[in-house]
Amino acid sequence: MKRRLNILLLEDDFLEAELIKHLLTKEITYFDWRHVANKNDFIKALDAAVPDIILSDNSLPQFNALEALRIARIKVKNIPFIKNRFYLIDHRQQCGHCIMPNALFAQKAFLSH
């Protein structure tokens, strides 16, 4: 039996979290995921189980991906960390660049109709 990929998703927008899960199911057959929406739950999730990968929203209320990466590096070293950014093309604003050592930046545009 294939080993299931354990994904920790840090995302404050429920609809974006569901969109990410939907996109993952198209590419990955075997995975479990835990969705958290704030700093406290993120820390608790890291303490409860070590994920295989962390997907993180860029900015959350009173918390951001850079801070999440720092916490993750202290608690679970060498876990892949991907910062994601979703936006609607019609409402896109200029994206600033954030340098995050040892993190991957993923950006996906969705056309709005």
Buried (B, 14 or more C-beta within 10 A) or exposed (E): EEEEBBBBBBBBEEEBBEBBBEEBEEEEEEBEBBBBBBBEEBBEBBEEEEBBBBBBBBBBEEBBBBBBBEBBBEBBEEBEBBBBBBBEEEEEEEEEEBEBEEBEBEEEEEEEE
